[in-house]
Amino acid sequence: MRCEISFVFSPRNTLDVVVDTDPTVADAAAARKWLDDTWEAMGCEPVRPSGKVLLLDKILGVTDAYGYSALSSDSARAQELARHIAHALGRPRVTVDLPGLRVGY
């Protein structure tokens, strides 16, 4: 499956990454674990007042922690993040919108 991930950091800073993958149940579980571990390792904070952290919140947090500069200058890192998002969500098109605090597919 071809998956297109669009990262929106600001109106001027966007990044589009395409990954080819055939996600399996094991891949999805590993991707969610990678997002969990990376979210914690990067010291990301909950975005909800309740403190509850959903998978989509972890995607937002990890993307924000990496930032536009790191992802746009390191294609391997951008591909890795996009691949994990693709596996975790299993969708052909995903938009990670940091200013809007949403992940759409």
C-alpha positions in Angstrom: 0.0 0.0 0.0 1.2 3.5 -0.8 0.8 5.9 2.1 1.2 9.6 1.9 1.9 11.4 5.1 1.6 15.2 5.2 3.2 17.1 8.1 1.9 20.6 8.6 4.1 22.6 11.0 2.9 26.0 9.8 1.4 27.5 6.7 5.0 27.9 5.3 6.5 24.7 6.7 5.0 21.5 5.4 6.6 18.2 4.5 5.1 15.3 2.4 6.5 11.8 2.8 5.5 8.8 0.8 6.0 5.2 2.1 5.2 1.9 0.5 4.1 -0.6 3.0 1.7 -3.5 3.6 0.9 -3.1 7.3 0.1 -6.2 9.3 -1.3 -6.6 12.8 2.2 -7.2 14.1 3.4 -4.0 12.3 0.6 -2.0 13.8 1.4 -3.2 17.3 5.1 -2.5 16.8 4.4 1.0 15.4 2.1 1.8 18.4 4.9 0.7 20.8 7.5 2.7 18.9 5.2 5.8 19.2 4.7 5.1 22.9 8.4 4.7 23.6 9.4 7.7 21.5 6.7 9.9 23.0 8.1 9.1 26.5 11.8 9.3 25.5 11.3 12.7 24.0 9.5 14.0 27.0 6.3 14.9 25.2 3.5 16.3 27.3 -0.3 15.5 27.1 -2.2 18.1 25.0 -5.6 17.4 26.6 -6.5 19.1 29.9 -7.6 15.7 31.3 -4.1 14.3 30.8 -5.4 11.4 28.7 -3.1 10.5 25.8 -4.5 8.9 22.7 -2.5 7.4 19.8 -3.2 10.5 17.7 -1.9 12.7 20.5 1.3 10.7 20.5 1.7 11.2 16.7 1.2 14.9 17.2 3.7 15.0 20.1 6.4 13.0 18.4 6.1 15.0 15.2 6.3 18.3 17.2 9.2 17.1 19.2 11.2 16.2 16.1 10.2 19.5 14.5 10.3 20.7 10.9 14.0 21.3 10.8 15.0 17.8 11.9 12.4 16.0 9.7 13.1 18.1 6.6 16.9 17.7 6.9 16.9 14.0 7.8 14.9 12.0 5.2 15.6 8.7 7.0 14.1 10.1 10.2 11.1 11.5 8.3 10.6 8.1 6.6 10.8 6.2 9.9 8.2 8.4 11.5 5.9 8.2 8.4 6.3 4.4 8.3 5.3 4.1 11.9 2.3 6.4 11.4 1.2 4.4 8.3 1.5 1.1 10.2 -0.3 2.4 13.3 -3.2 3.9 11.4 -3.4 1.7 8.3 -4.6 4.5 6.2 -3.5 5.5 2.6 -3.4 9.3 3.4 -2.7 11.0 6.7 -2.3 14.6 7.6 -0.6 15.6 10.8 -1.6 19.2 11.4 0.3 20.6 14.4 -1.3 24.1 14.3 -4.8 22.6 14.2 -3.8 19.9 16.8 -5.3 17.1 14.6 -4.5 14.0 12.7 -6.8 13.5 9.8 -7.2 10.5 7.4 
